[in-house]
Amino acid sequence: EISCSLVGSEMCIRDSGNTDSPEVYGAGLLVGSITTLYGTDYAAITNCAVSGLVNSTKRAGGFVGSASYTVFTNCIADVKVEGHSVSGGFVGNADFSSQFYKCKAKGDVNSKGWSTGGFAGILFYDTIANHCAAFGNVEAGDWNLGGFVGFIQKDVRIANCIAMGDVKSNAGIPLSLIHISEPTRLQLIS
């Protein structure tokens, strides 16, 4: 059962209609891809919980595959995510001012490719994660993987977040909580 609130004056929601998808926009149990049409307003998703399995070749997320200009508050994804690249327990690709408050990813993330994280595959440009948690294990076969996020780029703010799962690389690369690109302003607050 999925119950939640979606608010937005002009949203563009793309979804493949199932969670076993090669869809280029993204695959998520609730939404494949979400953005406002012109980036001038924010969509809002609050108090949602989903559970199940997501399998996609790109931008696989337990809750949402790809998000821009969207605020997520108090949402939970108890989802196993299987992806090829840009895969996360909650969101695959979060770019252009996405915001996550009090959100949780509880499922394991397994990816054959790059940018894989327990909460997010990629956090990009002016994205905020505050009081969020990733509890699942992360396993990937390529670069940029972390317990919370696989890859961070451009003015991302992370505050009061935690990752509890194990992280395993099948490519023999160093592991971390997050991978940070340069240049970026990253605010990590405990």
Disulfide bonds with the S-S distance in Angstrom:
none
